[in-house]
Amino acid sequence: RLKQGITFPPFIYISITNSCNLRCQGCWVDVDKPQHMISFEDMNTLINNAKKHGNSFFGILGGEPFMHPDLIRILKAHPDCYFQVFTNGHFITDEMARDLRKLGNVTPLVSIEGDEVVSDQRRGGPGGVYSQSMEGTRNCLKHRLLTGVCTSLCQTNYDLLSEEWLDRLIEMGVFYAWFHVYRVVGPDPNAQLALTPEQQLKARQFVVEMRAKKPIAI
């Protein structure tokens, strides 16, 4: 595109709401501000304009996208596009996963930030954050959705950077894993959670090695 003088971005990631049921450390969204959502009409305009530029892939973020009342309606309105939905998985019930499967143009990317204790600490939930995220993941896999699991690596969950964790995801049927590096941003940043340069290098080396070793996209 650049060689042709085209600067319109080929992939667009859209934060459709700032609402969320969790309060994650380091989240870039201030979920405690007044609720804002992109309307169905504005999303249609945005996506249709992008399609005129040849776009067909969109990332959907929040807050928590599944708290948007028109999410399914938005996805259904564009069967010629593919959507990656970043989610904590708590709202992906068996029925919701079945609906996503019927749409056929969605890949859920479920964020899991550590074990039972670390997840509750990192994500500021009322408890059971990990189990609810895993339940949403299992519902996706049950209905044969192309499902990913992502982790924002920080000091408290660095142990998820392991072959054992990847083997568990593979056994579950997860198709791809994402590892983000924790950023000190948002209304409640926590610099103590940031990785050292040495840890970041180790994370990169781990990803490169596991891509060649494990039957899972990373």
C-alpha positions as CSV (number, residue, x, y, z in Angstrom):
1,R,0.0,0.0,0.0
2,L,2.8,2.4,0.9
3,K,4.5,1.8,-2.5
4,Q,1.2,2.8,-4.1
5,G,0.9,5.9,-1.9
6,I,-1.8,4.5,0.2
7,T,-1.6,5.3,3.9
8,F,-5.0,4.0,5.0
9,P,-4.3,1.4,7.7
10,P,-4.9,-2.2,6.5
11,F,-6.0,-3.4,10.0
12,I,-8.1,-1.4,12.3
13,Y,-8.6,-2.1,16.0
14,I,-11.7,-0.4,17.5
15,S,-12.4,0.2,21.2
16,I,-16.2,0.0,21.1
17,T,-16.8,0.7,24.8
18,N,-15.0,1.7,28.0
19,S,-17.3,-0.4,30.1
20,C,-15.9,-3.5,31.9
21,N,-16.8,-5.8,34.8
22,L,-13.1,-5.9,35.9
23,R,-10.5,-3.3,37.1
24,C,-7.2,-4.6,35.7
25,Q,-3.9,-3.1,36.9
26,G,-2.3,-1.2,34.0
27,C,-5.4,-1.1,31.8
28,W,-5.2,1.8,29.3
29,V,-9.0,2.3,29.5
30,D,-10.5,4.3,32.4
31,V,-13.5,2.1,32.9
32,D,-14.7,4.2,35.8
33,K,-15.4,7.2,33.6
34,P,-19.0,7.8,32.3
35,Q,-20.0,5.0,30.0
36,H,-19.2,5.5,26.3
37,M,-20.1,3.2,23.4
38,I,-19.8,3.5,19.7
39,S,-23.2,3.2,18.3
40,F,-24.3,0.5,15.8
41,E,-24.7,3.2,13.1
42,D,-21.3,4.7,13.6
43,M,-19.7,1.2,13.6
44,N,-21.4,0.5,10.3
45,T,-20.1,3.7,8.9
46,L,-16.6,3.1,10.1
47,I,-16.5,-0.5,8.8
48,N,-18.1,0.3,5.5
49,N,-15.6,3.1,4.9
50,A,-12.8,0.8,5.7
51,K,-14.1,-1.9,3.3
52,K,-14.0,0.6,0.5
53,H,-10.2,0.7,1.1
54,G,-10.0,-3.1,0.8
55,N,-10.1,-3.9,4.6
56,S,-11.7,-7.1,5.8
57,F,-10.1,-7.7,9.2
58,F,-11.0,-5.8,12.4
59,G,-10.0,-6.0,16.0
60,I,-12.7,-5.3,18.6
61,L,-11.6,-4.1,22.0
62,G,-13.1,-2.4,25.1
63,G,-13.3,-2.2,28.0
64,E,-15.1,-5.5,27.6
65,P,-16.6,-5.8,24.1
66,F,-19.3,-8.3,25.1
67,M,-20.8,-5.6,27.4
68,H,-21.8,-3.7,24.2
69,P,-25.5,-4.5,23.6
70,D,-25.1,-4.4,19.8
71,L,-21.9,-6.5,19.4
72,I,-23.5,-9.5,17.8
73,R,-25.6,-7.2,15.6
74,I,-22.4,-5.4,14.4
75,L,-20.7,-8.7,13.6
76,K,-23.7,-10.1,11.8
77,A,-24.0,-7.0,9.7
78,H,-20.6,-7.7,8.0
79,P,-20.3,-11.4,7.0
80,D,-17.7,-10.4,4.5
81,C,-15.3,-9.3,7.3
82,Y,-13.5,-11.2,10.0
83,F,-13.3,-9.9,13.6
84,Q,-10.9,-10.6,16.5
85,V,-12.6,-9.9,19.8
86,F,-10.4,-9.1,22.8
87,T,-12.3,-10.3,25.9
88,N,-12.0,-11.6,29.4
89,G,-14.4,-14.4,28.5
90,H,-16.8,-13.8,31.4
91,F,-19.8,-13.1,29.1
92,I,-19.1,-16.0,26.7
93,T,-21.8,-18.4,27.8
94,D,-22.6,-21.6,26.0
95,E,-25.4,-19.8,24.2
96,M,-23.1,-16.9,23.2
97,A,-20.4,-19.2,21.9
98,R,-23.1,-21.0,19.8
99,D,-24.2,-17.7,18.4
100,L,-20.6,-16.8,17.5
101,R,-20.2,-20.1,15.8
102,K,-23.2,-19.5,13.7
103,L,-21.8,-16.1,12.6
104,G,-18.6,-17.8,11.4
105,N,-16.6,-14.6,11.2
106,V,-15.3,-14.2,14.8
107,T,-12.2,-15.3,16.7
108,P,-12.4,-14.7,20.5
109,L,-9.0,-13.8,22.1
110,V,-9.5,-14.5,25.8
111,S,-7.2,-12.8,28.3
112,I,-5.9,-15.0,31.1
113,E,-3.5,-13.2,33.5
114,G,-2.4,-15.9,35.8
115,D,-3.7,-18.5,38.2
116,E,-6.6,-18.1,40.6
117,V,-4.8,-15.9,43.0
118,V,-2.9,-13.8,40.5
119,S,-5.9,-13.2,38.3
120,D,-8.0,-11.9,41.1
121,Q,-5.1,-9.6,42.1
122,R,-4.3,-8.4,38.6
123,R,-7.8,-7.9,37.4
124,G,-9.5,-6.4,40.4
125,G,-12.5,-8.7,40.2
126,P,-14.8,-10.0,43.0
127,G,-13.2,-13.4,42.9
128,G,-13.2,-16.3,40.5
129,V,-11.8,-14.3,37.7
130,Y,-9.6,-17.1,36.4
131,S,-12.3,-19.8,36.5
132,Q,-14.8,-17.6,34.7
133,S,-12.2,-16.8,31.9
134,M,-11.4,-20.5,31.5
135,E,-15.1,-21.3,31.4
136,G,-15.6,-18.8,28.6
137,T,-12.6,-20.3,26.8
138,R,-14.1,-23.8,27.1
139,N,-17.4,-22.7,25.8
140,C,-15.7,-21.3,22.7
141,L,-13.8,-24.5,22.2
142,K,-16.9,-26.6,22.7
143,H,-18.5,-24.9,19.8
144,R,-15.3,-25.2,17.7
145,L,-14.5,-21.5,17.5
146,L,-11.0,-20.6,16.4
147,T,-10.0,-19.4,19.9
148,G,-6.9,-17.7,21.2
149,V,-5.6,-17.0,24.7
150,C,-3.5,-13.9,25.5
151,T,-1.5,-12.9,28.6
152,S,0.0,-9.5,29.5
153,L,3.3,-10.6,31.0
154,C,4.3,-8.9,34.2
155,Q,6.2,-9.7,37.4
156,T,3.3,-11.7,38.9
157,N,2.4,-14.0,36.0
158,Y,5.8,-14.4,34.3
159,D,5.6,-18.2,35.1
160,L,2.9,-18.5,32.3
161,L,5.8,-18.1,29.9
162,S,6.3,-21.9,30.1
163,E,6.0,-25.0,28.0
164,E,3.6,-26.4,30.6
165,W,1.2,-23.5,30.0
166,L,1.4,-23.9,26.2
167,D,0.9,-27.7,26.5
168,R,-2.3,-27.1,28.6
169,L,-3.6,-24.7,25.9
170,I,-2.8,-27.2,23.2
171,E,-4.5,-30.0,25.1
172,M,-7.6,-27.8,25.4
173,G,-7.6,-27.1,21.7
174,V,-6.6,-23.5,21.8
175,F,-5.4,-22.4,18.3
176,Y,-3.1,-19.5,19.1
177,A,-1.5,-17.8,22.1
178,W,-0.6,-14.1,22.4
179,F,2.0,-12.7,24.9
180,H,1.9,-9.0,25.5
181,V,4.5,-7.1,27.5
182,Y,2.9,-5.3,30.4
183,R,2.9,-1.5,29.9
184,V,2.8,1.1,32.7
185,V,-0.2,3.0,31.5
186,G,-3.7,3.9,32.4
187,P,-5.5,5.5,35.3
188,D,-4.0,2.9,37.8
189,P,-0.5,2.2,36.5
190,N,1.8,-0.1,38.5
191,A,5.5,0.3,37.7
192,Q,6.5,-2.5,40.0
193,L,4.8,-5.0,37.7
194,A,6.9,-4.0,34.6
195,L,9.4,-6.6,33.2
196,T,13.1,-6.0,33.2
197,P,14.9,-5.7,29.9
198,E,16.4,-9.2,30.5
199,Q,12.9,-10.7,31.1
200,Q,11.6,-9.0,27.9
201,L,14.5,-10.6,25.9
202,K,13.8,-14.0,27.5
203,A,10.1,-13.6,26.5
204,R,11.1,-12.9,22.9
205,Q,13.5,-15.9,22.8
206,F,10.8,-18.1,24.3
207,V,8.3,-17.2,21.6
208,V,10.7,-17.8,18.8
209,E,11.7,-21.2,20.2
210,M,8.2,-22.4,20.9
211,R,6.9,-21.4,17.5
212,A,9.3,-24.0,16.0
213,K,8.5,-26.6,18.7
214,K,4.8,-26.5,19.6
215,P,1.7,-27.1,17.5
216,I,0.1,-23.8,18.4
217,A,0.4,-20.4,16.7
218,I,2.2,-17.8,18.9
